[in-house]
Amino acid sequence: LASCSVCIKMSAISATEKVDGFTRKSMRKAQKQRKSQGSSQFRTQSSLVELSPLPHLKDTPSTEQQVLFVQKLQQCCVLFDFLDSVTDLKSKEVKRATLNELVDYVSTNRGVLVDSAYPDIIHMISTNLFRTLPPSENPDFDPEEDEPSLEAAWPHIQLVYEFLLRFLENPDFQPSTAKRYIDQKFVLQLLDLFDSEDPRERDFLKTILHRIYGKFLGLRAFIRKQINNIFLRFIYETEHFNGVAELLEILGSIINGFALPLKAEHKQFLMKVLIPMHTTRGLALFHAQLAYCVVQFLEKDSTLTEPVVRGLLKFWPKTCSQKEVMFLGEIEEILDIIEPTQFKKIQEPLFKQISKCVASPHFQVAERSLYFWNNEYILSLIEENIDKILPLMFGSLYRISKEHWNQTIVALVYNVLKTLMEMNGKLFDELTASYKADRQREKKKEQEREDLWEKLEALKLQDVSNSRGLQIAQNNNNNNNSLTNAEEPNTSAAITDSVNSQTFNCAK
Amino acid sequence: MAGAEGDDSLYPIAVLIDELRNEDVQLRLNSIKKLSTIALALGVERTRTELLPFLTDTIYDEDEVLLALAEQLGSFTVLVGGPEYVHCLLPPLESLATVEETVVRDKAVESLRKISQEHSPVDLEVHFEPLVKRLACGDWFTSRTSACGLFSVCYPRVSSTVKAEIRQHFRTLCSDDTPMVRRAAASKLGEFAKVLELDYVKSDIIPLFTALASDEQDSVRLLAVEACVSIATLLPQEDLEALVMPTLRQAAEDKSWRVRYMVADKFSELQKAVGPEITKNDLVPAFQNLLKDCEAEVRAAAANKVKEFCENLPEDSRETIIMTHVLPCVKELVSDTNQHVKSALASVIMGLSTILGKDNTVEHLLPLFLAQLKDECPEVRLNIISNLDCVNEVIGIRQLSQSLLPAIVELAEDAKWRVRLAIIEYMPLLAGQLGVEFFDEKLNSLCMAWLVDHVYAIREAATCNLMKLVEKFGAEWAQNTIVPKVLSMSNDPNYLHRMTTLFCINALSEVCGQEITTKHMLPVVLKMASDQVANVRFNVAKCLQKIGPVLDSSALQAEVKPVLEILATDQDMDVKYFAQEAISVLTLA
C-alpha cells in the first residue's frame, strides 16, 4: 500500500520538470514565495488581555478628551501577532479602529497636542514601529526580480506611521517640546527601519524623516552622519540595504538647500560616499536618485566637476554593460550642465573612456555613447575643443565603422564621423592618412613591451641560479636613458604621463 | 641571457615606471603583479630610494591595482635588502591602509602584520608603532579601522610605556563615533586580549567587552560574542561568572536575532570556553531557548549544534541533561515549520545515537529518525540517509529498513535531479549496510532505472554507482544481475541509451575482469561499431581503447584491431580520430 501511494505521487511530477530540472527561476521562486512576514518581536507568546473599545473621542466633553486620548494611546501599545491570522481578531479590530480615530483626532483638531501628551505619543509610536526587522525570507533576495516580503502587521503599522506623520504636520506641533523625545536614539531607530523590504513602509519613512530633518535643526548633522554610516556600510561591508533609494531621495532635497560655499563635510560626502556608491551591485535600483544627487552637487559648485568625473572614470564598470549604460547616462546629465572651462579640464580622460565605449561590442553601450552626438550642447563643447577630442575619438570610430557587428551602430558611427569631419576637415584628413602608421607604431610598442618583460623574466630566472645577476643589473641601470627618450614623443595620449615621468626624472 | 650580452638599455627605471603607469589597467595590473621582477632588476638600493617613493605617490589608482600592490609589498623584505631595511615598506603600506575599498585595506593590514614580524624590537618602536598611532588617530574612519588590526602584532614586542599607549588607543577606538571602527575594534578584541597581560585583560578588556556587547548597533554587539570565546578562555574559572557571564546571558536574549544567531553559531566554542559547571547552570537553559527561538535562522543555527553540544556536556550528567532538557526541544524541531531548521537538525540528529546508546536510541530517537525520513522536504530525508552509518554502529540499520525503502524510492524519483544525484551517491554505502539480498530485492531496479534518466549527470553517476556496487558485491554478482541488463540496452532505439551501455562497460570492465569482459562485453561493443549514429561509433572506439588493457593480446589482434581499422576509415571525422587514437594507444598499428 505504501509503495502504491509513492507511485501516485511520482506521476504527479510533470514530464518537463523531469527532463531538465532547470525550470524557470521566476517560476520556482513564485512557488515558494510567501507573501508576508512578521516582525521579529514576538519572543514570548503570553496570552494577552483582550482589548475593549473605549468611548469615542468626539462623543466626549472636551475637558475629558485629553485623558481619554492618553488612554487610547496606551491601549495602542499592545502588540499583536499578525502571522497568526486567527487569534485576537476582536482586539486587533479594536486597535485598528482606535488608531484610525487617533489619526483623525490629530489631523483635524486644533489644540489637542498639549505638552503632557508628547511622552505618551512617542511611546506609542516607538513601541509599535521600532522592532528588529526579521531575516529575509529569501536569503538571495534580488530586489530587481523578486517580490518583496510585506510586513504582516501593516494594518496597524500603517496607521501608526500615518499618525506620526499627522502629528509632525499638526500646526500645533512644537519641535522645542518634541526634541526631548524625538532625539538621536529615535532617529537612529527610524533609520534602521529603512532596511525594511516592504516598499510601503519605506515610503512612509522617507516622508517622515524628511519632515524631521526639516523641523529639528539640531538633528540635521546627526541625520546626515548616520546616513553616511549606513551608506558606507552598504558600500564596503554588506552590499545590502533596502532603503538606499529612499535615503538618496531625501538627500537630493537636502543637498539642494546646502549653503555656499560648500562645507568640507559635504564635499567629502560626495567624493567618499556618493561616488564610490556607483560600484555597488544593485546600482540599477537607485541610480536615478544617485545621479540626481551628484548633479545637484555640481549645480551648487561647478569646481567639483573634475574630481567627480575623474571619480566616475576610476570606477567605470569593467564587465557590467548594464551599469556602463547607466554611467553614460549620468555623464550626459553632467555634461548637460557643465561649464566650458570645467569641460576642458576633463575632456581628455573623459573622451578616452567614451572612445572605448563607442567601440564596445555591446551595442547598447556603443549606442548610448554615440547618442552624445545628438545633444546640441555637448556637440558645441566638442566643436570648441575638436583639436583635442578628434584624435582621441578617431581611432575607435574609424575601426568600428568597418568592424562592428551591429548595423545600427555602424550607421551611427558614420554620422558621427561625418559631424567630426565637418568640424575640422584638415585634422580629419591627417588622422585618416596617419591611421595605419599609428596602428603600426602601437603594435611595435606592444612588441617592445613584450620584449622588455621577456628580458626581465630571464633576469629573474638567472637570478635564481646566480645571485650575481643582480649586480650586473645594477651596473647597467646607471648607464642609459636613451630608450625612454626615444619613447617619449610617442602618442598624443601620453601627455599627462610624460609630464609625470619628467618630474620623476628631476626628482632623481 | 640579457645580462651576459651586456644589453644596457634594459633597466632604466623610467621604462619600468612607465610600465607601472600604462594607460591600460590590465597592463598596469600585470606589471604590478610582477613588481618583484622590477625590484629585482633595479636592485635593493634603487628599489628603496626610487621605486618605493614612486609607489607611495601613486596610491590613487584602480582598487584592483592597489590590491595587487598591497599583496606584493607583504613579501618584499628581501627585495629592499632584508629585515634591517624592512621599514622602507611602511610608507606605501600606510597609504594603502587608508583607502576606502575594504579588500585593499585588509590586504594592506595583512601585509603590515606580516612584515611587523621582520622588524627588530627597536625598529618596531621607532618605525612601526608610530605608524599604528598615526592610523589610530586618522581623520577618516578607514585608517582607524586598519589600526585595529595592528595593535596585537606590535604589543608583545614593545616597552611597557608604549604598551600603555597602545592600550589607550585601543580603548579610544572601541568607543569611536563611527560604527565601522567599533566593528573593526570589536572583531579584534579577542585577538588583542590574547596578547595582553592577565591583569590588563581584567582591567581593560572586560569593560570594553561589556560596552561593545551593549552597543546600539547589533552589528557591533554580535562581534562581541565572537570575542567572548577568546576572553572566556583567557580568564581563570572563578572570574568567569562575574566578568563574562552577565554579558553572555544578555547576548543570548538580545532583541536582535542576529546577535542570538551568533550565540547559537558559536555555541560549542562558548561551551568549551566557560567549562562544565557554567554549561550546566547557564548554557543548558540558554540552548533550550535558542532551539525554541522565534526566528528560524536562530533555531537552525542552534539545531546544527545539537550533537556537538551534547557531546561536550560533562559526562556525569550528560544523559540526564540530554533526556530532560535537550531531547524535548529536539522533538519539537522535528516538526518545525521551517525546512532549513529541520534539515539542519537532520544533519546532526543521527549523531546523538552514539552518545545515548542502544536502548535510548531505540526508544527515543528512532521515532524521530522515522519521522524525518518521511519529511516532505527531500533535503531532510537526504540528510538522514547520509548519516545512516552513525546509527548502524549503534542499533544496526535493519530497524530502519522498512521506513528507509519508501524514502529512498521517493528520493530516487525526485523531480530535482540534484536530489536524485545525491541519493545515488549514498547507494554504495546503503548497499553495504543493507546486504546483498535486500539490495537485489528492493534497490537493484532503481539503480538500473537511473541508467535511462533524462539527465546526463544522473546517467553518469549511475554508471559510476554500478562500478562501486560491483566492487562491493563481486564480479559474479555483476555477471548475474547487472551485466545482462546493461548489455540489453545496446539494442535500445534511443542512441543515448546505447551509449550508456558503452559508458557502463568503460566503468565495469576492470572490476569485472578479463573473462567477463572478453566473453560478454566485447562482442556487444564490436557489434555496435556498425551503429548508424556517429556518436555511438566513436564511443565504441573510445571504449575499445579503454577496455583494451583488460583484454588479452589474441582478442586484441583478432577482434579489436579489424574493427578499429574499419572505424579509422569512417566517413565521420570524429570517429576516425578516436579510432586512430585507440589504435596508437593500444599499439595495434
Interface residues (C-beta under 8 A of the other chain):
Chain A: A2 S3 V6 K9 M10 I13 S14 E17 K18 V19 D20 G21 S40 Q41 F42 R43 T132 P134 P135 K185 L188 N229 L232 R233 I235 Y236 E237 Q268 K272 P276 K314 K318 K352 R449 L452 W453 K455 L456 E457 A458 L459 K460 Q462 D463 G469 L470 Q471 I472 A473 Q474 N476 N477 N479 N480 N481 S482 L483 T484 E487 A493 A494 D497 N500 S501 F504 N505 A507 K508
Chain B: M1 A2 G3 G6 D7 D8 S9 L10 Y11 P12 I13 A14 V15 I17 D18 E19 R21 E23 V25 L27 K34 S36 T37 I38 L40 A41 L42 G43 V44 E45 R46 E50 P53 F54 E62 E100 E101 T102 W140 F141 T178 P179 M180 R183 E216 D218 S219 K255 S256 W257 R258 C294 E295 A296 E297 P406 V409 E410 E413 A415 K416 W417 R418 H454 V455
